[in-house]
Amino acid sequence: METSDIVLFFTATLLLNLSPGPDMIYVIARSIGQGKLAGVVSSLGIFAGCFFHIIAASLGLTALLETVPLAFDIIKYTGSGYLIYLGIRILNAGPPAEGETVRSMPLWAIFRQGAITNILNPKVALFFVAFLPQFVNPHDPSARFQMASLGLFFNTSGTIVNILVAIVSSYAGVWIKQSLKNASWFNRFTGLAMIVLGIRLALQRKK
């Protein structure tokens, strides 16, 4: 990559990672709902899930989403249904017990949900197909390695941003909790956020 391409890639990566999207909203919901550690773990789950898209893009498999509309729709509606399911499950959990600040969820479950949410978002796959190849020489024998390296950098920087968002959101959540004195509000917020994300994903178009 030439110097100008490197600067462009770094700038675009920073701006894209700072732009609020489904992953960041998921992290915010988890951070406010259960605290800083839950937000950080959800960020790491998204980080892990993103590797699926990096590997797929490096191997050229996600091109199927561009050429086969049915494949895009299957992944999109599966991801949408999963998010809505999570939201309804959280809402049906009921209010926390007296003295319990936030209804907790096992960290492994939070990690797994973050990964699955990212994997089942076809927009992430399409993003890697559309964005990363612009900075890779397709005729270079190491093109796949270049694609994977750029994807890893993008994923790592995005995870750093999400972790910072998790920390800030958790402190905001503590402040809101102390102000409202109503912990059940956090469960409702988290559940509704998941449902809104699911609906938003279902309404997205490929182009």
CYANA upper distance limits for C-alpha pairs under 8 A (distance plus 0.5 A):
  1 MET  CA      5 ASP  CA      6.44
  1 MET  CA      6 ILE  CA      6.82
  1 MET  CA    135 PHE  CA      7.57
  1 MET  CA    136 VAL  CA      8.11
  2 GLU  CA      6 ILE  CA      6.82
  3 THR  CA      7 VAL  CA      6.74
  4 SER  CA      8 LEU  CA      6.64
  5 ASP  CA      9 PHE  CA      6.50
  5 ASP  CA    135 PHE  CA      7.32
  6 ILE  CA     10 PHE  CA      6.61
  7 VAL  CA     11 THR  CA      6.56
  8 LEU  CA     12 ALA  CA      6.50
  9 PHE  CA     13 THR  CA      6.43
  9 PHE  CA    135 PHE  CA      7.89
 10 PHE  CA     14 LEU  CA      6.65
 11 THR  CA     15 LEU  CA      6.76
 12 ALA  CA     16 LEU  CA      6.49
 13 THR  CA     17 ASN  CA      6.52
 13 THR  CA    154 PHE  CA      6.65
 13 THR  CA    157 SER  CA      8.38
 14 LEU  CA     18 LEU  CA      6.68
 14 LEU  CA    157 SER  CA      8.08
 14 LEU  CA    158 GLY  CA      8.47
 15 LEU  CA     19 SER  CA      6.79
 17 ASN  CA    157 SER  CA      7.84
 17 ASN  CA    158 GLY  CA      5.60
 17 ASN  CA    161 VAL  CA      7.35
 18 LEU  CA    158 GLY  CA      8.34
 18 LEU  CA    161 VAL  CA      7.43
 20 PRO  CA     24 MET  CA      6.25
 20 PRO  CA     25 ILE  CA      7.32
 21 GLY  CA     25 ILE  CA      6.64
 22 PRO  CA     26 TYR  CA      6.54
 22 PRO  CA    197 LEU  CA      6.94
 23 ASP  CA     27 VAL  CA      6.81
 23 ASP  CA     46 ILE  CA      7.59
 23 ASP  CA    114 GLY  CA      8.47
 23 ASP  CA    117 THR  CA      8.46
 23 ASP  CA    118 ASN  CA      7.55
 24 MET  CA     28 ILE  CA      6.70
 24 MET  CA    162 ASN  CA      6.63
 24 MET  CA    165 VAL  CA      8.09
 25 ILE  CA     29 ALA  CA      6.63
 25 ILE  CA    193 ALA  CA      8.23
 26 TYR  CA     30 ARG  CA      6.74
 26 TYR  CA     42 SER  CA      8.34
 26 TYR  CA    114 GLY  CA      8.30
 26 TYR  CA    193 ALA  CA      7.99
 26 TYR  CA    194 MET  CA      7.74
 27 VAL  CA     31 SER  CA      6.50
 27 VAL  CA     39 GLY  CA      5.74
 27 VAL  CA     40 VAL  CA      8.18
 27 VAL  CA     42 SER  CA      6.50
 27 VAL  CA     43 SER  CA      6.77
 27 VAL  CA    162 ASN  CA      7.31
 27 VAL  CA    165 VAL  CA      7.98
 27 VAL  CA    166 ALA  CA      6.53
 28 ILE  CA     32 ILE  CA      6.59
 28 ILE  CA     39 GLY  CA      7.37
 28 ILE  CA    165 VAL  CA      7.36
 28 ILE  CA    166 ALA  CA      6.44
 28 ILE  CA    169 SER  CA      6.30
 28 ILE  CA    170 SER  CA      8.39
 29 ALA  CA     33 GLY  CA      6.36
 29 ALA  CA     39 GLY  CA      8.48
 29 ALA  CA    189 PHE  CA      7.58
 29 ALA  CA    190 THR  CA      5.59
 29 ALA  CA    193 ALA  CA      7.11
 30 ARG  CA     34 GLN  CA      6.32
 30 ARG  CA     35 GLY  CA      7.56
 30 ARG  CA     38 ALA  CA      6.56
 30 ARG  CA     39 GLY  CA      5.72
 30 ARG  CA     42 SER  CA      7.72
 30 ARG  CA    190 THR  CA      7.12
 31 SER  CA     35 GLY  CA      5.08
 31 SER  CA     36 LYS  CA      5.78
 31 SER  CA     37 LEU  CA      7.99
 31 SER  CA     38 ALA  CA      6.37
 31 SER  CA     39 GLY  CA      4.70
 31 SER  CA     40 VAL  CA      8.26
 31 SER  CA    166 ALA  CA      5.91
 31 SER  CA    167 ILE  CA      7.94
 31 SER  CA    169 SER  CA      6.26
 31 SER  CA    170 SER  CA      5.35
 31 SER  CA    173 GLY  CA      7.80
 32 ILE  CA     36 LYS  CA      8.36
 32 ILE  CA     39 GLY  CA      8.48
 32 ILE  CA    169 SER  CA      6.38
 32 ILE  CA    170 SER  CA      5.66
 32 ILE  CA    172 ALA  CA      7.71
 32 ILE  CA    173 GLY  CA      4.98
 32 ILE  CA    174 VAL  CA      8.03
 32 ILE  CA    186 PHE  CA      7.17
 32 ILE  CA    190 THR  CA      8.36
 33 GLY  CA    102 VAL  CA      7.11
 33 GLY  CA    103 ARG  CA      8.46
 33 GLY  CA    173 GLY  CA      7.86
 33 GLY  CA    186 PHE  CA      5.28
 33 GLY  CA    187 ASN  CA      6.54
 33 GLY  CA    189 PHE  CA      7.86
 33 GLY  CA    190 THR  CA      6.44
 34 GLN  CA     38 ALA  CA      6.38
 34 GLN  CA     39 GLY  CA      8.13
 34 GLN  CA    102 VAL  CA      6.21
 34 GLN  CA    103 ARG  CA      7.52
 34 GLN  CA    104 SER  CA      6.71
 34 GLN  CA    105 MET  CA      8.46
 34 GLN  CA    170 SER  CA      8.45
 34 GLN  CA    186 PHE  CA      8.45
 35 GLY  CA     39 GLY  CA      6.94
 35 GLY  CA    170 SER  CA      5.52
 35 GLY  CA    171 TYR  CA      8.49
 35 GLY  CA    173 GLY  CA      7.90
 35 GLY  CA    174 VAL  CA      8.39
 36 LYS  CA     40 VAL  CA      6.71
 36 LYS  CA    166 ALA  CA      6.39
 36 LYS  CA    167 ILE  CA      5.87
 36 LYS  CA    169 SER  CA      8.12
 36 LYS  CA    170 SER  CA      5.36
 36 LYS  CA    171 TYR  CA      8.17
 37 LEU  CA     41 VAL  CA      6.60
 38 ALA  CA     42 SER  CA      6.60
 38 ALA  CA    107 LEU  CA      7.03
 38 ALA  CA    110 ILE  CA      7.41
 39 GLY  CA     43 SER  CA      6.75
 39 GLY  CA    163 ILE  CA      7.58
 39 GLY  CA    166 ALA  CA      5.28
 39 GLY  CA    167 ILE  CA      7.83
 39 GLY  CA    170 SER  CA      8.05
 40 VAL  CA     44 LEU  CA      6.85
 40 VAL  CA    162 ASN  CA      8.14
 40 VAL  CA    163 ILE  CA      5.76
 40 VAL  CA    166 ALA  CA      6.41
 40 VAL  CA    167 ILE  CA      8.06
 41 VAL  CA     45 GLY  CA      6.69
 41 VAL  CA    107 LEU  CA      7.21
 41 VAL  CA    110 ILE  CA      7.19
 41 VAL  CA    111 PHE  CA      6.03
 42 SER  CA     46 ILE  CA      6.78
 42 SER  CA    110 ILE  CA      6.16
 42 SER  CA    111 PHE  CA      5.55
 42 SER  CA    113 GLN  CA      8.01
 42 SER  CA    114 GLY  CA      5.56
 42 SER  CA    115 ALA  CA      8.40
 43 SER  CA     47 PHE  CA      6.68
 43 SER  CA    111 PHE  CA      8.31
 43 SER  CA    114 GLY  CA      7.46
 43 SER  CA    159 THR  CA      6.52
 43 SER  CA    162 ASN  CA      6.29
 43 SER  CA    163 ILE  CA      6.55
 43 SER  CA    166 ALA  CA      8.35
 44 LEU  CA     48 ALA  CA      6.69
 44 LEU  CA    111 PHE  CA      7.17
 44 LEU  CA    114 GLY  CA      8.14
 44 LEU  CA    159 THR  CA      7.43
 45 GLY  CA     49 GLY  CA      6.67
 45 GLY  CA    110 ILE  CA      7.97
 45 GLY  CA    111 PHE  CA      4.79
 45 GLY  CA    112 ARG  CA      6.55
 45 GLY  CA    113 GLN  CA      7.63
 45 GLY  CA    114 GLY  CA      4.99
 45 GLY  CA    115 ALA  CA      4.92
 46 ILE  CA     50 CYS  CA      6.58
 46 ILE  CA    111 PHE  CA      8.15
 46 ILE  CA    114 GLY  CA      5.31
 46 ILE  CA    115 ALA  CA      5.15
 46 ILE  CA    116 ILE  CA      8.38
 46 ILE  CA    117 THR  CA      7.97
 46 ILE  CA    118 ASN  CA      6.21
 46 ILE  CA    159 THR  CA      8.23
 47 PHE  CA     51 PHE  CA      7.48
 47 PHE  CA    115 ALA  CA      7.69
 47 PHE  CA    155 ASN  CA      6.79
 47 PHE  CA    156 THR  CA      7.77
 47 PHE  CA    159 THR  CA      6.53
 48 ALA  CA     52 PHE  CA      8.17
 48 ALA  CA    115 ALA  CA      6.38
 49 GLY  CA     53 HIS  CA      8.02
 49 GLY  CA    114 GLY  CA      7.82
 49 GLY  CA    115 ALA  CA      4.55
 49 GLY  CA    116 ILE  CA      6.91
 49 GLY  CA    117 THR  CA      8.36
 49 GLY  CA    118 ASN  CA      6.02
 49 GLY  CA    119 ILE  CA      5.83
 50 CYS  CA     54 ILE  CA      6.87
 50 CYS  CA    115 ALA  CA      7.90
 50 CYS  CA    118 ASN  CA      6.88
 50 CYS  CA    119 ILE  CA      7.11
 50 CYS  CA    155 ASN  CA      7.27
 51 PHE  CA     55 ILE  CA      6.56
 51 PHE  CA    152 LEU  CA      8.29
 51 PHE  CA    155 ASN  CA      8.49
 52 PHE  CA     56 ALA  CA      6.59
 52 PHE  CA    119 ILE  CA      7.15
 53 HIS  CA     57 ALA  CA      6.38
 53 HIS  CA     62 THR  CA      8.27
 53 HIS  CA    119 ILE  CA      7.64
 53 HIS  CA    124 VAL  CA      7.65
 53 HIS  CA    125 ALA  CA      5.97
 53 HIS  CA    128 PHE  CA      7.66
 54 ILE  CA     58 SER  CA      6.59
 54 ILE  CA    128 PHE  CA      7.70
 54 ILE  CA    147 MET  CA      8.24
 54 ILE  CA    148 ALA  CA      6.48
 54 ILE  CA    151 GLY  CA      6.13
 54 ILE  CA    152 LEU  CA      7.83
 55 ILE  CA     59 LEU  CA      6.73
 55 ILE  CA    148 ALA  CA      7.31
 56 ALA  CA     60 GLY  CA      6.54
 56 ALA  CA     61 LEU  CA      5.62
 56 ALA  CA     62 THR  CA      6.28
 57 ALA  CA     61 LEU  CA      6.57
 57 ALA  CA     62 THR  CA      6.12
 57 ALA  CA     63 ALA  CA      8.26
 57 ALA  CA    125 ALA  CA      7.80
 57 ALA  CA    128 PHE  CA      6.80
 57 ALA  CA    129 VAL  CA      6.48
 57 ALA  CA    147 MET  CA      8.04
 58 SER  CA    144 ARG  CA      5.53
 58 SER  CA    145 PHE  CA      7.96
 58 SER  CA    147 MET  CA      6.10
 58 SER  CA    148 ALA  CA      6.35
 59 LEU  CA    144 ARG  CA      7.46
 62 THR  CA     66 GLU  CA      8.02
 62 THR  CA    125 ALA  CA      6.74
 62 THR  CA    126 LEU  CA      7.61
 62 THR  CA    129 VAL  CA      7.27
 63 ALA  CA     67 THR  CA      7.09
 63 ALA  CA    129 VAL  CA      7.39
 64 LEU  CA     68 VAL  CA      5.99
 64 LEU  CA     71 ALA  CA      7.59
 65 LEU  CA     69 PRO  CA      6.93
 65 LEU  CA     71 ALA  CA      6.32
 65 LEU  CA     72 PHE  CA      5.57
 65 LEU  CA    122 PRO  CA      8.25
 65 LEU  CA    125 ALA  CA      8.50
 65 LEU  CA    126 LEU  CA      7.61
 66 GLU  CA     72 PHE  CA      8.27
 66 GLU  CA    126 LEU  CA      8.04
 68 VAL  CA     72 PHE  CA      7.41
 69 PRO  CA     73 ASP  CA      6.81
 70 LEU  CA     74 ILE  CA      6.60
 71 ALA  CA     75 ILE  CA      6.87
 72 PHE  CA     76 LYS  CA      6.50
 72 PHE  CA    122 PRO  CA      6.89
 72 PHE  CA    206 LYS  CA      8.14
 73 ASP  CA     77 TYR  CA      6.48
 74 ILE  CA     78 THR  CA      6.52
 75 ILE  CA     79 GLY  CA      6.57
 75 ILE  CA    120 LEU  CA      6.27
 75 ILE  CA    121 ASN  CA      7.42
 75 ILE  CA    122 PRO  CA      6.62
 76 LYS  CA     80 SER  CA      6.61
 76 LYS  CA    120 LEU  CA      7.18
 76 LYS  CA    121 ASN  CA      6.61
 76 LYS  CA    122 PRO  CA      6.29
 76 LYS  CA    201 LEU  CA      7.20
 76 LYS  CA    202 ALA  CA      6.79
 77 TYR  CA     81 GLY  CA      6.42
 77 TYR  CA    201 LEU  CA      8.23
 77 TYR  CA    202 ALA  CA      6.31
 78 THR  CA     82 TYR  CA      6.68
 78 THR  CA    120 LEU  CA      7.26
 79 GLY  CA     83 LEU  CA      6.84
 79 GLY  CA    117 THR  CA      6.99
 79 GLY  CA    120 LEU  CA      5.01
 79 GLY  CA    121 ASN  CA      6.38
 79 GLY  CA    198 GLY  CA      7.69
 79 GLY  CA    201 LEU  CA      8.05
 80 SER  CA     84 ILE  CA      6.79
 80 SER  CA    197 LEU  CA      8.02
 80 SER  CA    198 GLY  CA      4.63
 80 SER  CA    199 ILE  CA      6.89
 80 SER  CA    200 ARG  CA      8.42
 80 SER  CA    201 LEU  CA      6.11
 80 SER  CA    202 ALA  CA      5.97
 81 GLY  CA     85 TYR  CA      6.50
 81 GLY  CA    198 GLY  CA      6.92
 82 TYR  CA     86 LEU  CA      6.75
 82 TYR  CA    117 THR  CA      8.09
 82 TYR  CA    198 GLY  CA      7.86
 83 LEU  CA     87 GLY  CA      6.79
 83 LEU  CA    117 THR  CA      7.59
 83 LEU  CA    194 MET  CA      5.89
 83 LEU  CA    195 ILE  CA      6.56
 83 LEU  CA    197 LEU  CA      7.21
 83 LEU  CA    198 GLY  CA      5.30
 84 ILE  CA     88 ILE  CA      6.69
 84 ILE  CA    194 MET  CA      6.48
 84 ILE  CA    195 ILE  CA      4.86
 84 ILE  CA    196 VAL  CA      8.16
 84 ILE  CA    197 LEU  CA      8.17
 84 ILE  CA    198 GLY  CA      5.63
 84 ILE  CA    199 ILE  CA      7.90
 85 TYR  CA     89 ARG  CA      6.58
 85 TYR  CA    195 ILE  CA      8.13
 86 LEU  CA     90 ILE  CA      6.72
 86 LEU  CA    191 GLY  CA      7.57
 86 LEU  CA    194 MET  CA      6.93
 86 LEU  CA    195 ILE  CA      8.06
 87 GLY  CA     91 LEU  CA      6.72
 87 GLY  CA    190 THR  CA      7.56
 87 GLY  CA    191 GLY  CA      4.38
 87 GLY  CA    192 LEU  CA      6.44
 87 GLY  CA    193 ALA  CA      7.61
 87 GLY  CA    194 MET  CA      5.15
 87 GLY  CA    195 ILE  CA      5.53
 88 ILE  CA     92 ASN  CA      6.55
 88 ILE  CA    191 GLY  CA      6.76
 88 ILE  CA    192 LEU  CA      8.48
 88 ILE  CA    195 ILE  CA      7.73
 89 ARG  CA     93 ALA  CA      6.75
 89 ARG  CA    191 GLY  CA      7.99
 90 ILE  CA     94 GLY  CA      8.24
 90 ILE  CA    187 ASN  CA      7.02
 90 ILE  CA    188 ARG  CA      8.06
 90 ILE  CA    190 THR  CA      7.79
 90 ILE  CA    191 GLY  CA      5.59
 91 LEU  CA    187 ASN  CA      7.07
 91 LEU  CA    188 ARG  CA      6.37
 91 LEU  CA    191 GLY  CA      5.78
 91 LEU  CA    192 LEU  CA      8.14
 94 GLY  CA    184 SER  CA      8.28
 95 PRO  CA    103 ARG  CA      8.19
 95 PRO  CA    183 ALA  CA      8.15
 95 PRO  CA    184 SER  CA      5.46
 95 PRO  CA    187 ASN  CA      7.90
 96 PRO  CA    100 GLU  CA      6.34
 96 PRO  CA    101 THR  CA      7.75
 96 PRO  CA    102 VAL  CA      6.91
 96 PRO  CA    103 ARG  CA      5.84
 96 PRO  CA    183 ALA  CA      7.57
 96 PRO  CA    184 SER  CA      6.79
100 GLU  CA    183 ALA  CA      8.26
101 THR  CA    183 ALA  CA      5.97
102 VAL  CA    183 ALA  CA      6.32
102 VAL  CA    184 SER  CA      7.94
102 VAL  CA    186 PHE  CA      7.67
102 VAL  CA    187 ASN  CA      8.04
103 ARG  CA    187 ASN  CA      7.74
105 MET  CA    109 ALA  CA      7.35
105 MET  CA    110 ILE  CA      7.43
106 PRO  CA    110 ILE  CA      7.02
107 LEU  CA    111 PHE  CA      6.61
108 TRP  CA    112 ARG  CA      6.56
109 ALA  CA    113 GLN  CA      6.59
110 ILE  CA    114 GLY  CA      6.71
111 PHE  CA    115 ALA  CA      6.85
112 ARG  CA    116 ILE  CA      6.64
113 GLN  CA    117 THR  CA      6.38
114 GLY  CA    118 ASN  CA      6.84
115 ALA  CA    119 ILE  CA      6.66
116 ILE  CA    120 LEU  CA      6.47
117 THR  CA    121 ASN  CA      6.98
118 ASN  CA    124 VAL  CA      7.83
119 ILE  CA    124 VAL  CA      8.39
121 ASN  CA    125 ALA  CA      7.79
121 ASN  CA    201 LEU  CA      8.05
122 PRO  CA    126 LEU  CA      6.74
123 LYS  CA    127 PHE  CA      6.45
123 LYS  CA    206 LYS  CA      8.02
124 VAL  CA    128 PHE  CA      6.95
125 ALA  CA    129 VAL  CA      6.88
126 LEU  CA    130 ALA  CA      6.56
127 PHE  CA    131 PHE  CA      6.20
127 PHE  CA    132 LEU  CA      8.45
128 PHE  CA    132 LEU  CA      5.97
128 PHE  CA    133 PRO  CA      8.29
128 PHE  CA    151 GLY  CA      8.08
129 VAL  CA    133 PRO  CA      7.08
130 ALA  CA    134 GLN  CA      7.90
131 PHE  CA    135 PHE  CA      8.33
132 LEU  CA    136 VAL  CA      7.39
132 LEU  CA    147 MET  CA      6.87
132 LEU  CA    150 LEU  CA      7.40
132 LEU  CA    151 GLY  CA      7.62
133 PRO  CA    137 ASN  CA      8.13
133 PRO  CA    138 PRO  CA      8.22
133 PRO  CA    147 MET  CA      7.48
136 VAL  CA    143 ALA  CA      6.70
136 VAL  CA    146 GLN  CA      6.88
136 VAL  CA    147 MET  CA      7.04
137 ASN  CA    143 ALA  CA      6.63
138 PRO  CA    143 ALA  CA      6.14
139 HIS  CA    143 ALA  CA      7.62
142 SER  CA    146 GLN  CA      6.68
143 ALA  CA    147 MET  CA      6.65
144 ARG  CA    148 ALA  CA      6.68
145 PHE  CA    149 SER  CA      6.55
146 GLN  CA    150 LEU  CA      6.66
147 MET  CA    151 GLY  CA      6.57
148 ALA  CA    152 LEU  CA      6.55
149 SER  CA    153 PHE  CA      6.79
150 LEU  CA    154 PHE  CA      6.68
151 GLY  CA    155 ASN  CA      6.52
152 LEU  CA    156 THR  CA      6.48
153 PHE  CA    157 SER  CA      6.61
154 PHE  CA    158 GLY  CA      6.55
155 ASN  CA    159 THR  CA      6.60
156 THR  CA    160 ILE  CA      6.84
157 SER  CA    161 VAL  CA      6.90
158 GLY  CA    162 ASN  CA      6.70
159 THR  CA    163 ILE  CA      6.58
160 ILE  CA    164 LEU  CA      6.81
161 VAL  CA    165 VAL  CA      6.68
162 ASN  CA    166 ALA  CA      6.54
163 ILE  CA    167 ILE  CA      6.80
164 LEU  CA    168 VAL  CA      6.78
165 VAL  CA    169 SER  CA      6.40
166 ALA  CA    170 SER  CA      6.49
167 ILE  CA    171 TYR  CA      7.06
168 VAL  CA    172 ALA  CA      6.83
169 SER  CA    173 GLY  CA      6.46
170 SER  CA    174 VAL  CA      6.76
171 TYR  CA    175 TRP  CA      6.84
172 ALA  CA    176 ILE  CA      6.71
173 GLY  CA    177 LYS  CA      6.50
174 VAL  CA    178 GLN  CA      6.64
175 TRP  CA    179 SER  CA      6.70
176 ILE  CA    180 LEU  CA      6.51
177 LYS  CA    181 LYS  CA      5.94
177 LYS  CA    182 ASN  CA      6.89
177 LYS  CA    183 ALA  CA      6.90
183 ALA  CA    187 ASN  CA      7.90
184 SER  CA    188 ARG  CA      6.97
185 TRP  CA    189 PHE  CA      6.59
186 PHE  CA    190 THR  CA      6.61
187 ASN  CA    191 GLY  CA      6.55
188 ARG  CA    192 LEU  CA      6.46
189 PHE  CA    193 ALA  CA      6.46
190 THR  CA    194 MET  CA      6.82
191 GLY  CA    195 ILE  CA      6.93
192 LEU  CA    196 VAL  CA      6.60
193 ALA  CA    197 LEU  CA      6.64
194 MET  CA    198 GLY  CA      6.72
195 ILE  CA    199 ILE  CA      6.76
196 VAL  CA    200 ARG  CA      6.51
197 LEU  CA    201 LEU  CA      6.61
198 GLY  CA    202 ALA  CA      6.76
199 ILE  CA    203 LEU  CA      6.81
200 ARG  CA    204 GLN  CA      6.92
